[in-house]
Amino acid sequence: MGFQYFAGAAYRALTARKDGPSLYDVCDPLLLNYTGGDPHLGKFYRTALGNPALRPLLRRTGLPQLRDEGRLQSLRQALTRARDDDAPDWEAVGTPIAELMESIEIRHPKPAPAVAPAKAPDLAEIERVIRTCGSHLLRSFASNGFIPTYAAFNLLGDADMGGREMLMALTGLNSRGYKNSTLLFSLARIFIAHSPARALINPPWTGIAEPMWEPMQIRHRSAYYDAFFTEALLSFVETGLASVDQTAASRRAISEMVDFCLATSAEEVPSHDGSTVRVITALAPLPHPRFSKFFSQIKQDLGFGIYVPDCDTTACSFSAATQAGSTDPILDQPLLDFYAGYQVRSGANEPRVTVPLNDNVEYEGGVVTWIDNLAGDRPYGNDLDPTLNLDILEVSFRNLARWKIIETPSRLETVHRIIGFQKRLVESGAFTNPRSHIYYLPELYCAYFGRCYAAFIALPPAARLAIDPENTFDFIRGRVLAYVEGELITHEMNAFDAALALMALAHLGADAASFSPALHCIVAATGEGGRHGPYKAYEWNKMKTPTRILVGGPEVTSAFVLMGLALARGVMMKGRSGT
């Protein structure tokens, strides 16, 4: 898609025939200027939806349903209650919007079948791309003092977020600002879905992971990202393809990123037994996230002022630090004792999942996402993501002896119950359904299962037997491989999809011949990122509320490609040597 596509979409949006009240006809009289009530709702409306960039694109989009005066008044009354009530009935407020959301048609991508390449690229091409990606990461760290990641809003929203799910969010989230943003973004989605601007806001793409081509991207830093980039640079060093200077630069960057995770981003939180535990926050206090002043203010205006620790950032930070050889005392904490307090038991503490967007999944044994801070804040309510639970298993396997997991029945039970949660997910086939995942793609779940499986298979046989007496990992391995080999790599991919496929295939012991489609995709796409790097920015993870917020970046793609290629190269070299 070039200039002609976007120019045509913009022209159609700016000249569309209006057929009913627009978003601004509905909201301007209520939210543009008012006194009393909740000031944040109006501030959010003016900043996110009523701004000069979006208004021209949507001002000519009307909803025919709102020509019904009764329906229009019902919607306006709901917005008035959200604005003026001290404690709004959020289900009642959201119901008129939920009913209008039935007309939204958003589907997950369905890539076309692809022709399998005759053979894989040669080893020299693969090594060239590995060096290119490693150089990109080190260059970015040297330029910025960290490796940045970006967030971008997709205002059309997520295919899994219908009216029912929107009401779940409104009633399950704890922050009024977050409820406000979810309500108004959901309303805007309806108008965008019926507007020619839809083609401009959400253009089609190749593959599964969504490219981040929105013009406004918010650069930031988080311990979760630093942990991931630590693993990528460790992988680069382990290939032996880094020069002496690059190896030294990688080790300096790794040391600084581990310190950012374990020191800068650490905070104390209450545990379920009355003690306190040091965990890792999703976003460290200012100035550490490295937002620009412009976006820092917008973040406050949009109601994203409070960030709390989460189980995934904590697990990944501990894992990366362990792999890097850190001896920080924080790693001696047996996280499983803490995680047990956030583990769901059917019937007993199921209400812990207050935002059950993936209620097609049985939660028993899974660990929820968000951790209460010392002040008791949990602005996002709580949810439960399968990939997060793989990260908890992976860090537990890496610290099996340190945390005395096999010797401690309660810790071993926590591991067994997480494994049981994963088995039921995969047994049902739900792991391939995007709805089952809160923050990730099914394809990323496959790659991260490979990462988890590699940590498991590296354990001594006796330890593996104690952890998995029913051979659940072997069962899941077979199902994941079948999905990657039978679905992902047989259809059109982008570079990010291909990197995920390689991570899964190589970690799970697939035949090297199956690497060819992903290797070809990656090599052919090299250079697509232009001045930003070897590759474009793609969806790594996401938020489904308050709208679809994608997180990724050119550096993220380079890191995934580097790790996928490094794994594939290792398997291919073993095959050549006959070992």
C-alpha positions in Angstrom: 0.0 0.0 0.0 1.4 3.3 -1.1 0.4 7.0 -1.1 -2.5 6.3 -3.4 -4.2 4.0 -1.0 -4.0 6.3 2.0 -4.8 9.4 0.0 -7.9 7.7 -1.4 -9.0 6.5 2.1 -8.5 10.0 3.5 -10.5 11.6 0.6 -13.4 9.2 1.1 -13.5 9.9 4.8 -13.4 13.7 4.4 -16.2 13.7 1.7 -18.5 10.9 3.0 -22.2 11.5 3.1 -23.4 11.9 6.6 -26.3 9.5 7.5 -27.3 10.2 11.1 -25.7 11.9 14.2 -21.9 11.8 14.3 -19.7 11.1 17.3 -19.4 14.8 17.8 -23.1 15.5 17.5 -23.6 13.0 20.3 -20.7 14.0 22.6 -19.9 17.7 22.0 -22.9 19.1 23.9 -22.1 16.8 26.8 -18.4 16.6 27.0 -16.7 19.5 25.2 -17.3 22.1 28.0 -19.1 21.5 31.3 -18.7 22.3 35.0 -19.2 19.8 37.8 -19.1 16.1 37.5 -16.0 14.0 36.6 -13.5 16.3 34.9 -11.5 13.4 33.5 -14.2 12.2 31.1 -14.2 15.6 29.3 -10.5 15.8 29.3 -10.2 12.4 27.8 -12.8 13.2 25.2 -11.1 16.4 24.1 -7.6 14.7 24.1 -8.3 11.3 22.5 -11.4 11.7 20.4 -12.2 15.4 19.9 -8.7 16.4 18.8 -8.0 18.3 15.5 -6.4 15.2 13.8 -9.4 12.8 14.3 -12.3 15.2 14.1 -12.1 15.9 10.4 -12.0 12.1 9.6 -15.1 11.3 11.6 -17.2 14.4 11.5 -19.1 13.2 8.4 -19.7 9.7 9.8 -23.2 9.3 11.2 -25.0 6.3 12.6 -28.4 5.6 11.0 -29.4 3.8 14.3 -29.2 7.2 16.1 -31.8 8.8 13.9 -34.1 7.0 16.3 -34.6 9.8 18.9 -35.3 7.4 21.7 -32.0 5.6 21.1 -30.1 8.8 20.8 -31.5 10.1 24.1 -30.7 6.8 25.8 -27.1 7.1 24.7 -26.8 10.7 25.9 -28.4 9.9 29.2 -25.8 7.1 29.7 -22.9 9.5 29.0 -24.5 12.1 31.3 -24.6 9.5 34.1 -20.9 8.6 33.5 -20.1 12.3 33.7 -22.2 13.4 36.7 -22.8 10.4 39.0 -20.4 10.0 42.0 -20.6 6.2 41.6 -22.0 5.4 38.1 -23.8 2.1 37.5 -21.3 1.1 34.8 -23.3 -1.7 33.4 -26.3 0.6 32.9 -24.0 3.3 31.4 -22.4 0.9 29.0 -25.5 -1.0 27.8 -26.6 1.5 25.1 -23.0 1.4 23.7 -22.9 -2.4 23.9 -26.0 -2.6 21.9 -24.6 -0.4 19.2 -21.4 -2.5 19.1 -23.3 -5.4 17.7 -22.9 -3.7 14.3 -19.1 -3.7 14.4 -17.5 -6.3 12.1 -13.9 -6.8 13.0 -12.2 -10.2 12.3 -8.8 -11.6 13.1 -6.4 -11.9 10.1 -6.7 -15.0 8.0 -3.5 -15.2 5.9 -3.7 -16.8 2.5 -2.0 -20.2 1.9 1.6 -19.9 0.7 3.8 -21.9 -1.6 6.6 -23.7 0.2 10.1 -22.7 -0.9 12.3 -25.3 -2.5 15.1 -25.0 0.0 16.3 -22.8 2.9 18.6 -19.8 2.5 22.2 -20.7 2.9 24.0 -20.4 6.2 25.9 -17.3 5.1 22.7 -15.3 4.5 21.3 -16.4 7.9 24.5 -15.3 9.6 24.4 -12.0 7.8 21.0 -11.2 9.1 21.9 -12.2 12.6 24.8 -9.8 12.5 22.6 -7.1 11.1 20.0 -7.5 13.9 22.7 -7.6 16.6 24.3 -4.5 15.3 20.9 -2.7 15.2 20.2 -3.5 18.9 23.7 -2.4 20.0 23.5 0.8 17.9 20.1 1.6 19.4 21.4 1.1 22.9 24.4 3.3 22.3 22.2 6.0 20.8 19.4 6.1 23.4 21.1 4.7 26.5 18.5 1.9 26.4 16.7 -0.1 23.7 13.3 1.5 23.1 9.9 0.0 22.6 6.8 1.8 21.3 3.1 1.8 21.9 0.5 2.7 19.3 -3.3 3.0 19.5 -5.5 1.2 17.0 -8.8 3.0 17.4 -10.8 0.3 15.6 -10.2 -1.9 18.6 -9.7 -5.6 19.1 -11.7 -8.3 17.3 -12.3 -10.0 20.7 -13.9 -6.9 22.3 -17.6 -6.9 21.7 -20.3 -5.3 23.7 -20.3 -8.1 26.3 -16.6 -7.8 26.8 -16.8 -4.0 27.1 -19.3 -4.4 29.9 -17.0 -6.9 31.6 -14.2 -4.3 31.5 -16.4 -1.4 32.8 -17.6 -3.5 35.7 -14.2 -5.2 36.4 -11.7 -2.4 36.1 -10.9 -0.5 39.3 -9.9 2.9 38.0 -12.6 5.4 37.0 -10.2 7.0 34.5 -9.7 3.6 32.9 -13.4 3.0 32.8 -13.9 6.4 31.2 -11.4 5.7 28.5 -12.8 2.2 27.8 -16.3 3.7 27.5 -15.4 6.5 25.1 -13.0 4.4 23.0 -15.8 1.8 22.6 -18.2 4.4 21.5 -15.6 5.8 19.0 -15.0 2.3 17.6 -18.6 2.1 16.4 -18.3 5.3 14.3 -14.9 4.3 13.0 -16.2 0.9 11.9 -18.9 2.6 9.8 -16.6 5.2 8.4 -14.4 5.3 5.3 -11.7 6.3 7.8 -11.6 2.7 8.8 -9.4 1.9 5.8 -7.0 4.7 6.9 -7.0 3.7 10.6 -6.7 0.0 10.1 -5.3 -0.9 6.6 -4.8 -4.6 5.7 -1.5 -6.4 6.2 0.3 -9.6 5.4 0.5 -12.3 8.1 -0.7 -12.4 11.7 1.2 -9.9 13.8 -0.2 -6.4 13.1 2.3 -3.8 11.8 2.5 -0.7 13.9 2.0 1.9 11.2 0.0 4.4 13.2 1.8 7.8 12.9 1.7 8.4 16.7 4.0 6.0 18.5 4.9 6.4 22.1 8.5 5.5 22.9 9.1 4.1 26.4 11.2 1.8 28.5 10.1 -1.0 30.8 11.8 -3.8 32.8 9.7 -6.3 30.7 11.3 -5.1 27.5 14.8 -4.9 29.1 14.5 -8.5 30.2 13.6 -9.5 26.6 16.4 -7.5 25.1 18.8 -9.1 27.6 17.9 -12.5 26.3 18.3 -11.3 22.7 21.8 -10.0 23.3 22.8 -13.1 25.2 21.7 -15.0 22.2 23.8 -12.8 19.9 26.9 -13.4 22.0 26.3 -17.1 22.2 26.2 -17.4 18.4 29.9 -16.4 18.2 29.0 -14.0 15.4 29.5 -10.9 17.4 32.9 -9.2 17.1 35.1 -8.6 20.1 33.8 -5.0 20.4 30.2 -6.1 19.9 30.6 -8.8 22.6 32.0 -6.3 25.1 29.2 -3.8 24.2 26.6 -6.6 24.6 27.8 -7.5 28.0 27.8 -3.8 29.2 24.2 -3.4 27.9 23.1 -6.7 29.5 24.6 -5.6 32.9 22.8 -2.2 32.7 19.5 -3.7 31.7 19.6 -6.3 34.4 20.3 -3.5 36.9 17.3 -1.6 35.5 15.1 -4.6 36.0 16.2 -5.7 39.5 17.1 -2.4 41.1 15.5 0.6 39.3 12.2 -1.2 38.7 11.9 -3.2 41.9 9.3 -2.4 44.6 8.0 -4.0 47.8 4.5 -5.4 47.8 2.4 -7.3 50.3 2.3 -11.1 50.1 -0.7 -13.2 51.1 1.1 -14.4 54.2 1.6 -10.9 55.6 5.2 -10.5 54.6 6.5 -8.2 51.9 8.2 -9.3 48.6 10.3 -7.4 46.1 8.8 -7.6 42.7 9.2 -5.8 39.4 6.9 -3.0 38.3 5.4 -2.7 34.8 6.6 0.9 34.5 9.1 2.5 36.9 8.5 6.0 38.2 9.4 9.0 36.1 11.9 9.7 34.5 12.8 6.1 34.0 10.2 5.2 31.4 11.9 7.8 29.2 8.6 9.3 27.8 8.9 12.6 26.0 7.3 15.5 27.9 4.6 15.6 25.3 3.5 12.0 25.7 4.0 12.1 29.5 1.3 14.7 29.7 -1.0 12.9 27.3 -0.6 9.8 29.4 -1.8 11.6 32.4 -4.7 13.2 30.5 -5.8 9.8 29.2 -6.0 8.4 32.7 -3.0 6.1 32.6 -1.3 7.6 35.6 -0.9 4.6 37.9 1.1 1.6 37.0 1.5 -1.4 39.3 3.7 -4.5 39.3 2.7 -7.6 37.4 3.6 -11.2 37.6 4.9 -11.4 34.0 7.4 -8.6 34.3 8.6 -10.1 37.5 9.0 -13.6 36.1 10.8 -12.4 32.9 13.1 -10.0 34.8 14.1 -12.8 37.2 14.7 -15.2 34.3 16.8 -12.8 32.2 18.9 -11.9 35.3 19.4 -15.6 36.1 20.5 -16.3 32.5 22.9 -13.4 32.7 24.5 -14.8 35.8 23.3 -12.2 38.2 23.9 -12.8 41.9 21.5 -10.1 43.2 19.9 -11.3 46.4 16.4 -10.4 45.0 16.7 -13.6 43.0 16.8 -15.8 46.1 13.2 -15.0 46.8 11.2 -18.2 45.9 8.6 -16.4 43.7 6.3 -19.5 43.7 5.4 -18.8 47.4 4.2 -15.3 46.3 2.6 -16.5 43.1 0.6 -19.1 45.0 -1.4 -16.2 46.5 -2.4 -15.1 43.0 -3.2 -18.6 41.7 -6.8 -19.3 41.0 -8.6 -22.1 42.7 -12.0 -23.0 41.2 -14.8 -21.7 43.4 -12.5 -20.4 46.2 -10.9 -17.3 44.7 -12.2 -17.2 41.1 -13.5 -13.6 41.7 -9.8 -12.6 41.6 -10.3 -12.5 37.8 -12.4 -9.4 37.6 -12.0 -8.8 33.9 -12.6 -12.3 32.4 -12.3 -11.4 28.7 -11.1 -14.9 27.9 -13.8 -16.8 29.9 -13.7 -19.5 27.3 -10.7 -20.7 29.2 -10.8 -22.6 32.5 -8.8 -20.6 35.0 -8.1 -23.2 37.6 -4.4 -23.3 38.4 -3.5 -20.2 36.4 -1.9 -17.2 38.0 -3.4 -13.7 37.4 -1.6 -10.8 35.9 -1.6 -7.7 38.2 0.0 -7.4 41.7 -1.5 -5.1 44.4 1.1 -2.4 45.4 1.6 -1.3 49.0 -1.2 1.2 48.6 -3.6 -1.5 47.5 -3.9 -0.1 43.9 -4.9 -2.4 41.1 -6.3 0.0 38.4 -6.7 -2.7 35.8 -8.7 -5.1 38.0 -7.3 -8.5 37.2 -7.1 -10.9 34.3 -5.4 -14.2 33.5 -3.1 -14.8 30.5 -1.8 -18.3 29.4 1.5 -17.0 28.1 2.3 -15.2 31.4 1.9 -18.6 33.1 4.5 -20.1 30.7 6.9 -17.4 31.9 6.3 -18.4 35.5 7.1 -22.0 34.7 10.2 -21.0 32.7 11.7 -18.9 35.5 10.8 -21.7 38.0 12.8 -24.2 36.0 15.8 -22.0 35.8 15.7 -21.5 39.6 14.6 -25.0 40.5 17.5 -25.7 42.8 17.8 -22.2 44.2 14.2 -22.1 45.2 14.1 -25.8 46.4 11.0 -26.4 44.4 11.1 -30.2 44.3 12.0 -30.4 48.0 9.1 -28.0 49.0 5.7 -29.7 48.5 3.7 -26.4 48.3 6.0 -25.0 45.6 5.8 -28.2 43.6 2.0 -28.2 43.9 1.9 -24.6 42.5 4.0 -25.8 39.5 1.8 -28.8 39.0 -1.4 -26.7 39.0 0.0 -24.3 36.4 1.0 -27.2 34.2 -2.5 -28.6 34.6 -3.9 -25.2 33.5 -1.8 -25.4 30.4 -2.7 -29.0 29.6 -6.5 -28.2 29.7 -5.9 -25.1 27.5 -4.0 -27.1 24.9 -6.2 -30.2 25.1 -9.3 -28.1 24.3 -7.6 -26.5 21.4 -8.2 -23.1 22.9 -4.6 -22.1 22.7 -5.0 -21.4 19.0 -7.9 -19.1 19.6 -6.9 -15.4 19.9 -9.8 -14.9 22.3 -8.0 -17.1 24.8 -5.1 -14.7 25.1 -5.3 -11.4 26.9 -1.9 -9.8 25.9 -0.4 -12.0 23.2 -1.0 -13.8 20.0 -1.5 -17.6 19.8 1.6 -17.7 17.7 3.6 -16.0 20.4 2.2 -18.5 22.9 3.7 -21.2 20.7 7.1 -19.5 20.6 7.1 -19.0 24.4 6.1 -22.5 25.0 9.2 -23.5 23.0 11.2 -21.2 25.3 9.6 -22.8 28.4 10.1 -26.3 27.0 13.8 -25.6 26.4 14.3 -24.7 30.1 12.3 -27.8 31.1 14.2 -30.3 28.9 17.5 -28.9 30.2 16.7 -30.2 33.7 18.0 -33.6 34.9 15.7 -36.5 34.2 14.7 -37.0 37.8 13.7 -33.4 38.1 11.6 -33.6 34.9 9.8 -36.6 36.2 9.0 -34.9 39.5 7.7 -31.8 37.7 5.8 -33.6 35.0 5.0 -37.2 35.9 2.2 -37.3 33.3 4.3 -36.2 30.3 2.2 -33.1 29.8 5.1 -31.2 28.2 5.5 -33.9 25.6 1.7 -33.7 24.9 1.7 -29.9 24.6 4.9 -30.1 22.4 3.1 -32.3 19.9 0.0 -30.0 19.7 2.0 -26.8 19.4 4.3 -28.3 16.7 1.2 -29.5 14.8 -0.2 -25.9 14.8 3.0 -24.2 13.8 3.8 -26.8 11.0 0.3 -27.2 9.8 -1.0 -23.7 10.0 1.5 -20.9 10.7 4.2 -21.7 8.2 1.9 -23.0 5.5 0.3 -19.5 5.2 1.6 -16.1 4.3 3.8 -14.6 7.1 5.5 -11.4 7.9 9.0 -11.3 9.5 7.6 -11.3 13.0 5.4 -14.3 12.4 8.4 -16.1 10.9 10.6 -15.4 13.9 8.0 -16.8 16.2 7.7 -19.9 14.0 11.4 -20.5 14.2 11.6 -20.1 17.9 8.9 -22.7 18.3 10.2 -25.1 15.7 13.8 -25.0 16.8 13.1 -25.2 20.6 10.7 -28.1 20.1 12.9 -30.3 18.0 11.3 -29.9 14.6 13.2 -31.2 11.5 15.4 -28.4 10.1 13.7 -28.8 6.7 10.6 -27.3 8.3 12.5 -24.0 8.8 12.6 -23.1 5.1 9.3 -21.0 4.9 10.2 -18.9 7.9 13.8 -18.5 6.9 12.8 -17.3 3.4 10.3 -14.9 4.8 12.9 -13.3 7.1 15.7 -13.0 4.5 13.4 -11.6 1.9 12.0 -9.0 4.3 15.4 -7.7 5.4 15.5 -4.0 4.7 11.8 -3.4 5.0 12.2 -1.1 8.0 14.1 1.5 6.0 15.8 4.1 8.2 14.3 2.6 11.4 16.1 -0.7 11.2 16.2 -4.0 9.3 12.5 -4.7 9.9 9.2 -2.9 10.5 7.6 -2.6 13.9 5.0 -5.4 14.6 2.7 -6.4 17.3 4.5 -8.1 20.1 2.0 -7.7 22.8 -1.2 -5.7 23.3 -3.8 -4.3 25.6 -7.4 -5.0 24.6 -8.7 -2.3 26.8 -9.3 0.6 26.7 -8.8 0.0 23.0 -6.3 -2.1 21.0 -2.9 -0.7 22.1 -0.1 -2.4 20.3 3.4 -2.7 21.8 6.5 -3.4 19.7 9.1 -1.6 17.6 11.8 -2.1 15.0 14.2 -3.2 17.7 11.7 -5.7 19.0 11.4 -7.3 15.6 15.2 -7.4 15.2 15.5 -9.1 18.6 12.9 -11.8 17.7 14.5 -12.3 14.3 17.9 -12.6 15.9 16.8 -15.2 18.4 14.8 -17.2 15.9 17.6 -17.3 13.4 20.2 -18.1 16.1 18.1 -21.1 17.2 17.6 -22.3 13.7 21.3 -21.9 12.8 22.2 -24.0 15.9 20.0 -26.8 14.7 21.2 -26.6 11.1 24.9 -26.6 12.2 24.3 -29.7 14.4 22.7 -31.4 11.4 25.7 -30.6 9.2 28.2 -31.9 11.8 26.1 -35.1 12.3 25.8 -34.5 16.1 
